[in-house]
């Protein structure tokens, strides 16, 4: 799996800014914060899984060296 590129994250946030601002103008700002929270949760879970895979690969590499 490849790491998520920062420019894609920024582009996604910029593209979602207009609808979120529309919700905010209509007194529905809580919905936009909820959507952003879900977005960042998904991004952090994906990054966490990438980090776990990297650690597992490193541990397997160290175990092969010891044997």
N, CA, C and O atoms as a CHARMM CRD file, in Angstrom:
* protein
*
  268
    1    1 UNK  N      0.84100  -1.19100   0.00000 PROA 1      0.00000
    2    1 UNK  CA     0.00000   0.00000   0.00000 PROA 1      0.00000
    3    1 UNK  C      0.87900   1.24500   0.00000 PROA 1      0.00000
    4    1 UNK  O      1.91600   1.29500   0.66100 PROA 1      0.00000
    5    2 UNK  N      0.45300   2.21300  -0.73200 PROA 2      0.00000
    6    2 UNK  CA     1.21500   3.44600  -0.77500 PROA 2      0.00000
    7    2 UNK  C      0.68500   4.42500   0.25700 PROA 2      0.00000
    8    2 UNK  O     -0.48300   4.38600   0.64400 PROA 2      0.00000
    9    3 UNK  N      1.56300   5.28900   0.68400 PROA 3      0.00000
   10    3 UNK  CA     1.17600   6.31900   1.63200 PROA 3      0.00000
   11    3 UNK  C      0.32700   7.37000   0.91700 PROA 3      0.00000
   12    3 UNK  O      0.56700   7.68900  -0.24700 PROA 3      0.00000
   13    4 UNK  N     -0.66000   7.89900   1.62500 PROA 4      0.00000
   14    4 UNK  CA    -1.52200   8.92200   1.04500 PROA 4      0.00000
   15    4 UNK  C     -0.69700  10.18800   0.84400 PROA 4      0.00000
   16    4 UNK  O     -0.01700  10.65200   1.75900 PROA 4      0.00000
   17    5 UNK  N     -0.76700  10.73600  -0.35900 PROA 5      0.00000
   18    5 UNK  CA     0.00200  11.93700  -0.64000 PROA 5      0.00000
   19    5 UNK  C     -0.69800  13.15100  -0.04200 PROA 5      0.00000
   20    5 UNK  O     -1.92400  13.25700  -0.07500 PROA 5      0.00000
   21    6 UNK  N      0.08900  14.05300   0.49600 PROA 6      0.00000
   22    6 UNK  CA    -0.44200  15.23800   1.14800 PROA 6      0.00000
   23    6 UNK  C     -1.24500  16.09500   0.19200 PROA 6      0.00000
   24    6 UNK  O     -2.25900  16.67200   0.58400 PROA 6      0.00000
   25    7 UNK  N     -0.81200  16.18800  -1.05100 PROA 7      0.00000
   26    7 UNK  CA    -1.53800  17.04200  -1.99100 PROA 7      0.00000
   27    7 UNK  C     -2.92900  16.50100  -2.28400 PROA 7      0.00000
   28    7 UNK  O     -3.83700  17.28000  -2.57100 PROA 7      0.00000
   29    8 UNK  N     -3.12100  15.17900  -2.22000 PROA 8      0.00000
   30    8 UNK  CA    -4.45400  14.61300  -2.41300 PROA 8      0.00000
   31    8 UNK  C     -5.36400  14.94200  -1.22700 PROA 8      0.00000
   32    8 UNK  O     -6.55000  15.22000  -1.40200 PROA 8      0.00000
   33    9 UNK  N     -4.80200  14.90900  -0.03800 PROA 9      0.00000
   34    9 UNK  CA    -5.57800  15.25600   1.15100 PROA 9      0.00000
   35    9 UNK  C     -6.00200  16.71400   1.09100 PROA 9      0.00000
   36    9 UNK  O     -7.15700  17.03900   1.36500 PROA 9      0.00000
   37   10 UNK  N     -5.07300  17.59300   0.73200 PROA 10     0.00000
   38   10 UNK  CA    -5.38700  19.01700   0.62900 PROA 10     0.00000
   39   10 UNK  C     -6.44000  19.25200  -0.44800 PROA 10     0.00000
   40   10 UNK  O     -7.36400  20.04000  -0.24800 PROA 10     0.00000
   41   11 UNK  N     -6.31000  18.58100  -1.57800 PROA 11     0.00000
   42   11 UNK  CA    -7.29400  18.73800  -2.65600 PROA 11     0.00000
   43   11 UNK  C     -8.67200  18.26700  -2.20700 PROA 11     0.00000
   44   11 UNK  O     -9.67600  18.90600  -2.52400 PROA 11     0.00000
   45   12 UNK  N     -8.73200  17.17000  -1.48300 PROA 12     0.00000
   46   12 UNK  CA   -10.00800  16.67300  -0.98400 PROA 12     0.00000
   47   12 UNK  C    -10.65100  17.66000  -0.01600 PROA 12     0.00000
   48   12 UNK  O    -11.86000  17.88500  -0.06400 PROA 12     0.00000
   49   13 UNK  N     -9.85200  18.23900   0.84900 PROA 13     0.00000
   50   13 UNK  CA   -10.37800  19.21700   1.80200 PROA 13     0.00000
   51   13 UNK  C    -10.86700  20.46300   1.07200 PROA 13     0.00000
   52   13 UNK  O    -11.91900  21.00700   1.40600 PROA 13     0.00000
   53   14 UNK  N    -10.11000  20.91200   0.08000 PROA 14     0.00000
   54   14 UNK  CA   -10.52800  22.09700  -0.68200 PROA 14     0.00000
   55   14 UNK  C    -11.81700  21.81500  -1.45400 PROA 14     0.00000
   56   14 UNK  O    -12.71800  22.65300  -1.48300 PROA 14     0.00000
   57   15 UNK  N    -11.90700  20.64200  -2.07600 PROA 15     0.00000
   58   15 UNK  CA   -13.11600  20.29900  -2.82700 PROA 15     0.00000
   59   15 UNK  C    -14.34200  20.15600  -1.93000 PROA 15     0.00000
   60   15 UNK  O    -15.46500  20.40800  -2.36600 PROA 15     0.00000
   61   16 UNK  N    -14.13100  19.75900  -0.69600 PROA 16     0.00000
   62   16 UNK  CA   -15.26100  19.61600   0.21900 PROA 16     0.00000
   63   16 UNK  C    -15.57200  20.90300   0.97100 PROA 16     0.00000
   64   16 UNK  O    -16.54000  20.95000   1.73000 PROA 16     0.00000
   65   17 UNK  N    -14.77100  21.94700   0.77600 PROA 17     0.00000
   66   17 UNK  CA   -14.96600  23.19100   1.52600 PROA 17     0.00000
   67   17 UNK  C    -16.27200  23.89000   1.15700 PROA 17     0.00000
   68   17 UNK  O    -16.95900  24.40500   2.03900 PROA 17     0.00000
   69   18 UNK  N    -16.62900  23.92000  -0.12800 PROA 18     0.00000
   70   18 UNK  CA   -17.83700  24.63100  -0.53200 PROA 18     0.00000
   71   18 UNK  C    -19.09800  24.01700   0.07300 PROA 18     0.00000
   72   18 UNK  O    -19.89500  24.74900   0.65900 PROA 18     0.00000
   73   19 UNK  N    -19.31500  22.69900  -0.04400 PROA 19     0.00000
   74   19 UNK  CA   -20.52800  22.14400   0.56900 PROA 19     0.00000
   75   19 UNK  C    -20.55000  22.29900   2.08700 PROA 19     0.00000
   76   19 UNK  O    -21.60800  22.51100   2.68000 PROA 19     0.00000
   77   20 UNK  N    -19.38600  22.19100   2.70600 PROA 20     0.00000
   78   20 UNK  CA   -19.33700  22.35600   4.15400 PROA 20     0.00000
   79   20 UNK  C    -19.64100  23.79100   4.55300 PROA 20     0.00000
   80   20 UNK  O    -20.29300  24.02500   5.57000 PROA 20     0.00000
   81   21 UNK  N    -19.18000  24.74700   3.76900 PROA 21     0.00000
   82   21 UNK  CA   -19.48900  26.14700   4.04200 PROA 21     0.00000
   83   21 UNK  C    -20.97900  26.40900   3.84900 PROA 21     0.00000
   84   21 UNK  O    -21.57900  27.17500   4.60200 PROA 21     0.00000
   85   22 UNK  N    -21.57600  25.77700   2.84300 PROA 22     0.00000
   86   22 UNK  CA   -23.01900  25.90700   2.60900 PROA 22     0.00000
   87   22 UNK  C    -23.79800  25.41400   3.83500 PROA 22     0.00000
   88   22 UNK  O    -24.74300  26.06600   4.27800 PROA 22     0.00000
   89   23 UNK  N    -23.39800  24.27000   4.37500 PROA 23     0.00000
   90   23 UNK  CA   -24.05800  23.75300   5.57200 PROA 23     0.00000
   91   23 UNK  C    -23.87700  24.70200   6.74700 PROA 23     0.00000
   92   23 UNK  O    -24.80500  24.92000   7.52600 PROA 23     0.00000
   93   24 UNK  N    -22.70000  25.25800   6.87200 PROA 24     0.00000
   94   24 UNK  CA   -22.41700  26.17900   7.96900 PROA 24     0.00000
   95   24 UNK  C    -23.28800  27.42500   7.87000 PROA 24     0.00000
   96   24 UNK  O    -23.77700  27.91500   8.88800 PROA 24     0.00000
   97   25 UNK  N    -23.49200  27.94800   6.65700 PROA 25     0.00000
   98   25 UNK  CA   -24.32300  29.13600   6.46900 PROA 25     0.00000
   99   25 UNK  C    -25.77000  28.87500   6.86700 PROA 25     0.00000
  100   25 UNK  O    -26.46800  29.78500   7.31300 PROA 25     0.00000
  101   26 UNK  N    -26.21100  27.66000   6.71100 PROA 26     0.00000
  102   26 UNK  CA   -27.60000  27.33100   7.01900 PROA 26     0.00000
  103   26 UNK  C    -27.75300  26.74300   8.42400 PROA 26     0.00000
  104   26 UNK  O    -28.64000  25.92600   8.66800 PROA 26     0.00000
  105   27 UNK  N    -26.90400  27.15500   9.32000 PROA 27     0.00000
  106   27 UNK  CA   -26.95100  26.76500  10.73200 PROA 27     0.00000
  107   27 UNK  C    -26.80700  25.25600  10.93300 PROA 27     0.00000
  108   27 UNK  O    -27.32000  24.70200  11.90500 PROA 27     0.00000
  109   28 UNK  N    -26.11800  24.60900  10.02600 PROA 28     0.00000
  110   28 UNK  CA   -25.89500  23.17500  10.14200 PROA 28     0.00000
  111   28 UNK  C    -24.40000  22.88100  10.25100 PROA 28     0.00000
  112   28 UNK  O    -23.91400  21.89300   9.70000 PROA 28     0.00000
  113   29 UNK  N    -23.68600  23.73100  10.95700 PROA 29     0.00000
  114   29 UNK  CA   -22.24000  23.60500  11.07800 PROA 29     0.00000
  115   29 UNK  C    -21.79300  22.32200  11.74500 PROA 29     0.00000
  116   29 UNK  O    -20.70100  21.82500  11.47100 PROA 29     0.00000
  117   30 UNK  N    -22.62800  21.78200  12.62100 PROA 30     0.00000
  118   30 UNK  CA   -22.25300  20.54900  13.31200 PROA 30     0.00000
  119   30 UNK  C    -22.09400  19.39600  12.32700 PROA 30     0.00000
  120   30 UNK  O    -21.25300  18.51800  12.52300 PROA 30     0.00000
  121   31 UNK  N    -22.89500  19.39700  11.27500 PROA 31     0.00000
  122   31 UNK  CA   -22.79000  18.33200  10.27300 PROA 31     0.00000
  123   31 UNK  C    -21.44100  18.39600   9.57400 PROA 31     0.00000
  124   31 UNK  O    -20.81200  17.36500   9.33400 PROA 31     0.00000
  125   32 UNK  N    -20.99600  19.60500   9.24600 PROA 32     0.00000
  126   32 UNK  CA   -19.70900  19.72400   8.55900 PROA 32     0.00000
  127   32 UNK  C    -18.56000  19.27100   9.45300 PROA 32     0.00000
  128   32 UNK  O    -17.62200  18.62900   8.98000 PROA 32     0.00000
  129   33 UNK  N    -18.62600  19.60000  10.74400 PROA 33     0.00000
  130   33 UNK  CA   -17.57600  19.14100  11.64800 PROA 33     0.00000
  131   33 UNK  C    -17.61400  17.62400  11.80700 PROA 33     0.00000
  132   33 UNK  O    -16.57100  16.98200  11.93000 PROA 33     0.00000
  133   34 UNK  N    -18.81200  17.05800  11.80500 PROA 34     0.00000
  134   34 UNK  CA   -18.93100  15.60500  11.87700 PROA 34     0.00000
  135   34 UNK  C    -18.32100  14.95200  10.64600 PROA 34     0.00000
  136   34 UNK  O    -17.59800  13.96200  10.76300 PROA 34     0.00000
  137   35 UNK  N    -18.60400  15.49300   9.47200 PROA 35     0.00000
  138   35 UNK  CA   -18.04000  14.93900   8.24000 PROA 35     0.00000
  139   35 UNK  C    -16.52100  15.05200   8.21700 PROA 35     0.00000
  140   35 UNK  O    -15.83300  14.12400   7.79100 PROA 35     0.00000
  141   36 UNK  N    -15.99700  16.18700   8.67400 PROA 36     0.00000
  142   36 UNK  CA   -14.53900  16.33700   8.73600 PROA 36     0.00000
  143   36 UNK  C    -13.92700  15.36500   9.74100 PROA 36     0.00000
  144   36 UNK  O    -12.85900  14.80500   9.49600 PROA 36     0.00000
  145   37 UNK  N    -14.60100  15.16700  10.86300 PROA 37     0.00000
  146   37 UNK  CA   -14.09800  14.22400  11.86100 PROA 37     0.00000
  147   37 UNK  C    -14.05300  12.81000  11.29400 PROA 37     0.00000
  148   37 UNK  O    -13.09300  12.07500  11.52800 PROA 37     0.00000
  149   38 UNK  N    -15.08600  12.42900  10.55200 PROA 38     0.00000
  150   38 UNK  CA   -15.10800  11.10300   9.93000 PROA 38     0.00000
  151   38 UNK  C    -13.99200  10.97900   8.90000 PROA 38     0.00000
  152   38 UNK  O    -13.32300   9.94900   8.82400 PROA 38     0.00000
  153   39 UNK  N    -13.79300  12.03200   8.10400 PROA 39     0.00000
  154   39 UNK  CA   -12.72200  12.01900   7.10400 PROA 39     0.00000
  155   39 UNK  C    -11.35900  11.81700   7.75900 PROA 39     0.00000
  156   39 UNK  O    -10.57800  10.97200   7.32200 PROA 39     0.00000
  157   40 UNK  N    -11.07200  12.59100   8.80500 PROA 40     0.00000
  158   40 UNK  CA    -9.77800  12.46800   9.46200 PROA 40     0.00000
  159   40 UNK  C     -9.64300  11.13600  10.19400 PROA 40     0.00000
  160   40 UNK  O     -8.53700  10.60800  10.30800 PROA 40     0.00000
  161   41 UNK  N    -10.74500  10.58600  10.69000 PROA 41     0.00000
  162   41 UNK  CA   -10.69700   9.26500  11.30600 PROA 41     0.00000
  163   41 UNK  C    -10.29900   8.21200  10.27900 PROA 41     0.00000
  164   41 UNK  O     -9.44200   7.37000  10.54700 PROA 41     0.00000
  165   42 UNK  N    -10.91700   8.25800   9.11300 PROA 42     0.00000
  166   42 UNK  CA   -10.58900   7.29100   8.06300 PROA 42     0.00000
  167   42 UNK  C     -9.14200   7.43200   7.60500 PROA 42     0.00000
  168   42 UNK  O     -8.45100   6.43500   7.39500 PROA 42     0.00000
  169   43 UNK  N     -8.68600   8.67800   7.45200 PROA 43     0.00000
  170   43 UNK  CA    -7.29200   8.88800   7.04500 PROA 43     0.00000
  171   43 UNK  C     -6.31900   8.36700   8.09600 PROA 43     0.00000
  172   43 UNK  O     -5.31000   7.74900   7.75600 PROA 43     0.00000
  173   44 UNK  N     -6.61500   8.61100   9.37000 PROA 44     0.00000
  174   44 UNK  CA    -5.70500   8.15500  10.41700 PROA 44     0.00000
  175   44 UNK  C     -5.72100   6.63400  10.53900 PROA 44     0.00000
  176   44 UNK  O     -4.68300   6.02900  10.80900 PROA 44     0.00000
  177   45 UNK  N     -6.88400   6.00400  10.34400 PROA 45     0.00000
  178   45 UNK  CA    -6.92700   4.54000  10.37800 PROA 45     0.00000
  179   45 UNK  C     -6.12000   3.93400   9.23900 PROA 45     0.00000
  180   45 UNK  O     -5.44400   2.92100   9.42100 PROA 45     0.00000
  181   46 UNK  N     -6.18900   4.54800   8.07300 PROA 46     0.00000
  182   46 UNK  CA    -5.41300   4.04200   6.94200 PROA 46     0.00000
  183   46 UNK  C     -3.91300   4.19500   7.21200 PROA 46     0.00000
  184   46 UNK  O     -3.13600   3.27600   6.95300 PROA 46     0.00000
  185   47 UNK  N     -3.51500   5.34200   7.72600 PROA 47     0.00000
  186   47 UNK  CA    -2.10100   5.54800   8.04900 PROA 47     0.00000
  187   47 UNK  C     -1.64600   4.58500   9.14300 PROA 47     0.00000
  188   47 UNK  O     -0.51600   4.09800   9.10700 PROA 47     0.00000
  189   48 UNK  N     -2.51100   4.31000  10.10900 PROA 48     0.00000
  190   48 UNK  CA    -2.16800   3.38100  11.17900 PROA 48     0.00000
  191   48 UNK  C     -1.96200   1.97200  10.63600 PROA 48     0.00000
  192   48 UNK  O     -1.03700   1.27500  11.05400 PROA 48     0.00000
  193   49 UNK  N     -2.81100   1.55200   9.71300 PROA 49     0.00000
  194   49 UNK  CA    -2.64100   0.21600   9.13600 PROA 49     0.00000
  195   49 UNK  C     -1.35500   0.13400   8.31900 PROA 49     0.00000
  196   49 UNK  O     -0.68900  -0.90100   8.32000 PROA 49     0.00000
  197   50 UNK  N     -1.00300   1.20200   7.63000 PROA 50     0.00000
  198   50 UNK  CA     0.25600   1.23200   6.87900 PROA 50     0.00000
  199   50 UNK  C      1.43900   1.10800   7.83400 PROA 50     0.00000
  200   50 UNK  O      2.39500   0.38200   7.55800 PROA 50     0.00000
  201   51 UNK  N      1.37100   1.81800   8.95500 PROA 51     0.00000
  202   51 UNK  CA     2.44700   1.76200   9.94700 PROA 51     0.00000
  203   51 UNK  C      2.55700   0.36500  10.55800 PROA 51     0.00000
  204   51 UNK  O      3.66600  -0.12400  10.77300 PROA 51     0.00000
  205   52 UNK  N      1.42800  -0.28100  10.83900 PROA 52     0.00000
  206   52 UNK  CA     1.45000  -1.63900  11.38600 PROA 52     0.00000
  207   52 UNK  C      2.11400  -2.60700  10.41800 PROA 52     0.00000
  208   52 UNK  O      2.92700  -3.43700  10.82600 PROA 52     0.00000
  209   53 UNK  N      1.77200  -2.50300   9.14200 PROA 53     0.00000
  210   53 UNK  CA     2.38000  -3.38200   8.13900 PROA 53     0.00000
  211   53 UNK  C      3.88400  -3.15800   8.05800 PROA 53     0.00000
  212   53 UNK  O      4.64700  -4.11200   7.91300 PROA 53     0.00000
  213   54 UNK  N      4.30800  -1.91700   8.15000 PROA 54     0.00000
  214   54 UNK  CA     5.73400  -1.61100   8.09100 PROA 54     0.00000
  215   54 UNK  C      6.46100  -2.23600   9.28200 PROA 54     0.00000
  216   54 UNK  O      7.53700  -2.81400   9.12900 PROA 54     0.00000
  217   55 UNK  N      5.86400  -2.11300  10.47300 PROA 55     0.00000
  218   55 UNK  CA     6.48000  -2.69200  11.66800 PROA 55     0.00000
  219   55 UNK  C      6.55900  -4.21400  11.57800 PROA 55     0.00000
  220   55 UNK  O      7.56300  -4.81600  11.96000 PROA 55     0.00000
  221   56 UNK  N      5.49000  -4.83100  11.06800 PROA 56     0.00000
  222   56 UNK  CA     5.50300  -6.29000  10.93000 PROA 56     0.00000
  223   56 UNK  C      6.59200  -6.73700   9.96400 PROA 56     0.00000
  224   56 UNK  O      7.26200  -7.74100  10.20700 PROA 56     0.00000
  225   57 UNK  N      6.77200  -6.00200   8.87000 PROA 57     0.00000
  226   57 UNK  CA     7.83300  -6.34400   7.91900 PROA 57     0.00000
  227   57 UNK  C      9.20300  -6.20300   8.56500 PROA 57     0.00000
  228   57 UNK  O     10.08400  -7.03200   8.33800 PROA 57     0.00000
  229   58 UNK  N      9.38900  -5.15300   9.37400 PROA 58     0.00000
  230   58 UNK  CA    10.67500  -4.96500  10.05500 PROA 58     0.00000
  231   58 UNK  C     10.93100  -6.09100  11.04400 PROA 58     0.00000
  232   58 UNK  O     12.05100  -6.59500  11.13500 PROA 58     0.00000
  233   59 UNK  N      9.89400  -6.49200  11.79300 PROA 59     0.00000
  234   59 UNK  CA    10.06700  -7.56900  12.76600 PROA 59     0.00000
  235   59 UNK  C     10.39700  -8.88900  12.07900 PROA 59     0.00000
  236   59 UNK  O     11.24400  -9.64100  12.56100 PROA 59     0.00000
  237   60 UNK  N      9.74100  -9.17800  10.96200 PROA 60     0.00000
  238   60 UNK  CA    10.04900 -10.39900  10.21800 PROA 60     0.00000
  239   60 UNK  C     11.47400 -10.36400   9.69700 PROA 60     0.00000
  240   60 UNK  O     12.14900 -11.39400   9.67100 PROA 60     0.00000
  241   61 UNK  N     11.93600  -9.20400   9.28400 PROA 61     0.00000
  242   61 UNK  CA    13.30500  -9.07100   8.80000 PROA 61     0.00000
  243   61 UNK  C     14.31400  -9.30700   9.90000 PROA 61     0.00000
  244   61 UNK  O     15.35400  -9.92000   9.65800 PROA 61     0.00000
  245   62 UNK  N     14.03400  -8.83200  11.11600 PROA 62     0.00000
  246   62 UNK  CA    14.93700  -9.03700  12.23800 PROA 62     0.00000
  247   62 UNK  C     14.94500 -10.49600  12.67400 PROA 62     0.00000
  248   62 UNK  O     15.99200 -11.02400  13.04900 PROA 62     0.00000
  249   63 UNK  N     13.78500 -11.15300  12.62800 PROA 63     0.00000
  250   63 UNK  CA    13.72400 -12.56600  13.01600 PROA 63     0.00000
  251   63 UNK  C     14.50700 -13.43700  12.04600 PROA 63     0.00000
  252   63 UNK  O     15.12900 -14.41200  12.46900 PROA 63     0.00000
  253   64 UNK  N     14.49400 -13.11800  10.77200 PROA 64     0.00000
  254   64 UNK  CA    15.25300 -13.89500   9.78900 PROA 64     0.00000
  255   64 UNK  C     16.75400 -13.70400   9.98900 PROA 64     0.00000
  256   64 UNK  O     17.53100 -14.62600   9.74200 PROA 64     0.00000
  257   65 UNK  N     17.16400 -12.53600  10.42500 PROA 65     0.00000
  258   65 UNK  CA    18.59500 -12.27800  10.64900 PROA 65     0.00000
  259   65 UNK  C     19.11700 -13.06800  11.84100 PROA 65     0.00000
  260   65 UNK  O     20.25200 -13.54400  11.82500 PROA 65     0.00000
  261   66 UNK  N     18.28100 -13.21000  12.88600 PROA 66     0.00000
  262   66 UNK  CA    18.70300 -13.91900  14.09400 PROA 66     0.00000
  263   66 UNK  C     18.82900 -15.42300  13.85400 PROA 66     0.00000
  264   66 UNK  O     19.69700 -16.07300  14.43800 PROA 66     0.00000
  265   67 UNK  N     17.98900 -15.96500  13.02100 PROA 67     0.00000
  266   67 UNK  CA    17.95300 -17.42500  12.81900 PROA 67     0.00000
  267   67 UNK  C     19.13200 -17.93600  12.03300 PROA 67     0.00000
  268   67 UNK  O     19.23500 -19.13800  11.78700 PROA 67     0.00000
